């Protein structure tokens, strides 16, 4: 246990802000929050490397209590481990560092909740998760399909995030909720593989509930690209896409996930400097609060 804890200490930088109600010491905790400040493959507007810090900094502006879930962060044992120490430059070493960091989080009995950073980092976390959950189901909330083989010469571009995740996902079980942007080839694949799950704005997430009915009892990892939200409510992201969703739609997703086994998650693609109002960071922090609570509801199983 002490050896694992020492590895955690060597992997994460704990300087800077901490998420509200979190503790630094992981002993006795159920969930491990950590950030990956990387945006080296951003294809449009950079800045998501500032996302993890911004989420932490604004979190104290929220209440610790969530009326939807009836839970309070003050009553949840979770740790903010800090930021993963990542190399500068190409994405491949960063993805490898994320995998190693996630393995360490799991090794001390924590459910991982990762804050990005750009979406390319998710492949590292998913690869680590599948080592203890071979039947892992991956649920993606995103504006974009992210199924390209490569983009601008990079296989680990954030535009290829789900392609790289599929390569490390033994079950091949990927559900992509309400994707609204991508190439013709990507949408053909979405339909042919029956991965695309529809959602009507402002309505209960009934299609998601149906899609997950066949996976009851299976471990689920949620990857949350914040550009899933409409730019009118979350403009602070590098690749905004009109036609998105509101907080009420995310709350509908939470209602469905309450009935399932969420074992890990990430929240990526917040570029806080692109929203001078700061509301994008606040929304991202509220998403993080809900996921912390969901992950705390069930015991960690390995």
Secondary structure, 3 states (H helix, E strand, C coil): CHHHHHHHHHHEECCCCCCCCCECCCCCCCEEEEEECCCCCCCCCCCHHHHHHHHHHHHCCCCCEECCCCEEHHHCCEEEEEEECCCCCCHHHHHHHHHHHHHHHHHCCCEEEEEECCHHHHHHHHHHHHCCCCCCEEEEECCECCCCCCECCECCCHHHHHHHHHHCCCCCCEEEECCCECCHHHHHHHHHCCCEECCCCCCCCHHHHHHHHCCCCCEEEEEEEHHHECCCCCCCCCCCCCCCECHHHHHHHHHHHCCCEEEEEEEECCCHHHCCCCHHHHHHHHHHHHHHHHHHCCCCCC
